[in-house]
Amino acid sequence: MTSSLSLLRFSILASAATGICLACGASAPKPAQDGGDDLGGPTGGRGRDDTGSDDFVGDDFTGSTGGNGTGSGGSECGAALPDVFRDFKSYPAHPDFEISAKMIKDNNGEVYKGWNDAGCGMVLAALDASRKPVLFTGAPDQNGGLNVKFGLGKQQRVVSGPGCWREDETNDINDDCLVAQCQTWVFDSIPTSEITSATSFADWYHSTEGVNVEIPGSLPLDAGTFDSKEFFPIDGQGFGNEGREHNFHFTTESHVLFTYQLGQNFSFRGDDDLWIFVDGKLALDLGGLHQPLTGTITFDTLGLSVGQQYTMDIFHAERQTDASNFRVQTNITCFVPDEIFK
């Protein structure tokens, strides 16, 4: 996703507004299968500066010892996130990838690439029976009476911090732009949709011949951290780079088990879409096409039981050129691969 976005197409209210529940209480926990987590790692929060070089590029993402993304939920404990990447062809082959190719213009006459304020509640708060996210297709919460199509999220995202894009471009792109809250939409005009339909969204995390190419892989966590400003794990694979320097159109899916201990957290900074579910419930919502945004899960707020094992389901998508960022920081040191339904 580009970091020089055409933002602020929609006006944002300065006053506080109604939010949505992104992390409700947990249901019955699973019995623990490992000895818990060492809490001596990073403490999460803002994370380290993003100006360093990338330690993980190319083939280091795939075929590593951290698992192949299809684990059965056994007792194997590792400091890595097993993944399944799915490669897609860009628009017009798939309508949700490289939306700028549709040549839709914003109010300033610039080609639409995404806005930071889109994305709150793009998916429902709970996973479906196969542990996949479900697109929200209801009417957005909005003022002004506009008949707005779904695909931008239930509510409008508000962001804050020194890293957030500003019209005068005086922000520091290496600093964090934090997700602040969600509020009732206020539209300047009827916007475009960022996700075409429930059918097109279902393609993202289901392996379908001719629509996507499944590529197993793993993201190693070095002292609880994975940090890349050039997150292109499947360059030259699947459908290839489509004439570009990198392969920008793919999704990432990871399912793991972890044992909850007090003080645990999980921080993510990146683009584009990112949803994390804990015990089947939405705990971090960074959906939408946007510049790198930062959010943190504080597990102590989720109503979990200490010493019990829970699921964590991670869904990411890279959908727009010309940048791809992906940073994870956590003090959870043991992730057990869990089953991925294709």
N, C-alpha and C positions, 0 to 999 in steps of 0.2 A: 504494500500500500504506500502511495506517495506520502512524503512528509510535508510537502508544500500544497496542502489541500485547499480547495475552494470551500471554506467553512462559513458558518454564520449565515447560511441562506435563510435559516429560520431565526426569528427573534427569540431570546431566552429571557424569561422573567427573572428579575433579580430577587424577588421575594421568595420565601420558602413555599413549596407546594407539596401536593400529595405524593408520597413515594410508594414503592411496591416492595413486597417481601421477597428478598432474594435468598434468604437462608433461614428457613423455619426449623422448628425442633425436629430431632431425629426420631426414627421409629426404633423398633427392637433391634439391638445390636447383635452381631455374630460373635461366637466364641473366639477368643484369641488363639492364634496358631503360631505366634512367635513370642520372643521374650521381651517385646517392647522396644522403645526407641531411645537412643542416646540423645539427649537434648543439648549437647555441647556444640552443635553446629551453628550456622548463621541464625540470627534472630529475625530475619525477614524484614518487613517494612519497605523502605525505599530501595534497598539493594545498592550494589556498588555502581560506580560510574560506568556508563556504557561506552566509554571512549577507548577501551582496550581492544586488543586484537582478538579475533575469534579462534578458539582452540579446537572447535569441532566443525569441520567442513567436509564436503564430498562424501566418500564412502564411510567415514567414521560414524555417520548417522545410521547406516544399515549394516546388517550382518554382524553386529557386535555381540558380545557375550551377555548382554543384559536381557536377552529374550527376544522372541520373534513376534510378539504381539498377539499370540494365540494361546497363552498359558491357560492351564486348567484350574488355577486357584490353589495350587499345592503349597508346600511349605517353603519353597525356594525364596530366599530373602536377598534382595539386592539393592544397590544404590543407583538404580537406573529406571527409566520409564519405558517399558516395552510399547512399541507403537505399530500401528498399521497406517501407512500413507496411502492415499488414493489419488492418482493423477487424473486430471481432467483436461479436455481441450477447451480453449477460451471461446467466448462469444464469436460467432453465432452457434457453434457446436453445442455449447451449454450456456443458457441464458444468465446464469448467476456468476460466471467467471469472466473477468475483464469487462465490467459494466461500462467503462468509458468508451468501449468500442461501439456502443449503441448511439454515441454522439448526442446524448441528451444534455442540454445546456442548463446551467443554473441561472439565477437572477442577474448575475454579472456577465452572462454570455460565455462563461467558461464551461468546458466539458466536465460533466459530473464525474467525480471519482469517489466521493464519500464525505460524510460529515461526522464529526465527533459526537454530535447530539443525537444521532440515530442509533438505536440498538437496544434500549432498555426493554426487556420483556419480549424479544424476538421469538424466544422459545418458551414453552410452558414450564412451570416450576417443578415438574416431575417427569422422569423418563418413562418411556413406554415399556411394554412387557419384554422387549428384546434389548432393553437398556440403551435406547437411542433417544436423542432429543426430538421433540415434536414442535413444529412451527406454529406460532400463534397466528391465527387467521381471523380473529375477531376485530371489532372496530376499535381503533386507538382511543385512549382517553384524551379528549381534545376540547379546546375552546374555539369559538368562531364559527361553528356550524358547517365546516367544510366536509364534503364527502370524500374522505381520504382512504385510499386502498391500503390493505395490510401490507406488511413487508418492511416497515421501518421500525417496528417495535410497538409495544403497548403504550409506552411513555417516552418522554424526551429525556435524553441524558444531559446532565450538567457535569462539567469537568473543571478542575482547578489545579494550579501549580505552575512553577516556572517553565516547565517543558511544554505547556499547551500552546498550540499554534495561535498566533495573533496576527491581525490584519497588517500590522506594521512590520511583521516578521522579526521582532526583537526577542523572541523566545529563544531559549537554549534547547536545541533538539536533543542534546545528550542528557538533559535532566528529565524528571518524571512529570507526566501529566496524569493526575490522579482522578479516578472516578469518584465524584462527590455524592450525587443523589440522582433520583429520577423524579420527574414532575409531569404534570398535564401538558400535552403538546400545545404549542402556539405556533401556527403556520402563517408565514407570509403569503404563501400560495400553495397550490396543491403540488406536493412533491412527487418524485418518482419512487418506485419501490426498489429496495435493495435485494429482495429475494422474490423470484417470479411467482412461485406457487408452492403449495405443500408437496406436490409431485416432484418439482425440481429440487426442493430441499431434501427430500427423501433419498435422492441420489448421493448426497454428500457422504453418508456414513453407511451405505450399503454397497457391497461389491456387485457391480452389474456389468456384464460383458458388453463391450461396445460403448459404454457410457463412461466408465472409469477403469483404471488399471491398479490393482492392489499390489503394494510393495511393502513387505515386512521390514521393520527396523527397530531401533532403540536409541534413546537419548541418555547418554551417561551423565550422572550428576557428580561433579567434582566438588567435594566438601559441601554437598547440598545445592550446588549451583550449575546451571547450564546457561550460557550467555552467548548469543550470536546476533550480530547486526546484519549478517548475510545468511539467513536461514533458508538454504536451498538444498534440502536433504535428498532430493531425487533428480538433480540435474542430469540430463541425458537419458533418463529412464522413462518407462511408461510410454506416453505419447511423444516424448522428447520435449525440447525447449521451444518448439514452434517458431523457430527463427529468431528467438531472443537469446540474450546472453545467459539467462537462467530460466529454470522452470518455475513460473510464478503461480501456477494454478493447481493446487492440491489441498487435501484435507489431512488432518492428523487425528488419530483416535487412540486412546490409551485407557485400559481398565486395570486397576490395581487394588490390592487390599492393604490396609495399614492398621496398626494398633494405636489407638488414641491414648496419648499421655498429655498431662497439663502443659501448657505453654507452646503447643505446636502451632505452626503457621505455614502457609504456602503462598508465595507472592509470584505474580506473573506480570511481565511487561512485554507488550508486543502488538502486532497487527497480523491479520485482520481479526476475524471473529474468534472468540474464545469463551467456552462455557465449561465450568467445572461443577460436577454434581457430587455431593457427599451423602452416602446412604440413600441415593436415588433422588435427592432434592437439590435444587439449584443453589449453589453456594457462592459462585463468582460469575458475574454476567458482564462480559466484554464483547457482546455480539455487535456486528455491523462492520462496515468499511470505515476505517478511521486511522489516524496517525497512531504510533505506539502509545497505548494507554496502560496504566499501572493499577492493579488491584490486589488486595491481600485477603486471604481467608484466615480468620482467627478462630481456630477450632474450638476454643473454650466457650465461644458464643453459640455453638450449634446444639447444645443439649446432649452431647455424647457422654457415654459412660467410660470412665478411665479403665484402661486395661482390656477393653473390648475391641474387636476387629470390625472395621467398616470398609465399605466400597468407596473408591474414588474413580469417577468416570470423567475423562478429559476429552474435549472436542474442540479442535482448532481448524481454521480454514485460512489459506492464503489465496486471495481472489483478485488482486489488482497490482499491476506494476506501479512503481518501479523500485520498491524496497520491501524487505521482509525481515522483521525483527522478532526474536523469541528469547525471552529470559525467564528462567525459573530459579527461585531461591526458596529453600525449605530447610527446616531442622528435623524433618522426618528422615530417618536414615535407613528404614527398612520398607521396601515396597515389594509385595508379593504379586507376581503376574496373575491376572484373572482372565476369565474367558471372554473373548470377543465374538459376538454374533455377527456373521458376515451379511 
